Amino acid sequence: ISTLAEFSYGLSTLSAPILKKAREEAAKTHQYSSAETEAPSGRQRYRCPSPKLAGSP
């Protein structure tokens, strides 16, 4: 049982940063998709900036 506990503890400590990163990615995706629906033109500029748009402030 102690080895199982140690294993699950090691697994949880290992997966913590992975879960955190996944959560951050999910939050980013959520913000991105909501921004998509709100402003399609802004989305285009954000997704693939052309040299013209990138040069202007």
N, C-alpha and C positions, 0 to 999 in steps of 0.2 A: 504493500500500500504506500509506503514511504517513497519508493521509486516512482510510482504512478503520480504521487503528489508533486515530487520534484520535477517529473517530466511535464506535467500540466502547468506548473509554475514557470518552468523554463519556456514553455510554449507561449504562455501569456505574456511574459516579458519580451519574447521575440516578436510576437504579433502586435504588441502595443504600438510601436512606431509604424508598422505596416498599416494597421487600422487607422492611425492618426493621419497618415498620408492619404489613405483611401478616403477618409472623411473630408480632408481638405480638397481632394480632387472632386468629390461629389458636390461639395459646397461651391467650388469654382464652376462646375458644370451647371449647377442650378442657377447661379447668378448669371452665367453666360446665356443660358436658354431663356431666362426671364428678360434679359436685356435684348435678346433676339426678337422676342415678340413685341417688346415696347418700341424699339427703334431699329428697323431693318437697315436703314442707310448707315447708321452707326455701326451695326454689325458688320456690314460689308467692309467699311473702312478698317474696323478692328481685325477682322479675319484675314484679309489679304490686302495690305496697304500697297498702293502703287507708288512709284517714285515721286510723283507729283504730290500726293497726299502726305507722304512721309516727310517731304521737304518743307511743307508749310507748317506753321505752328498750330 
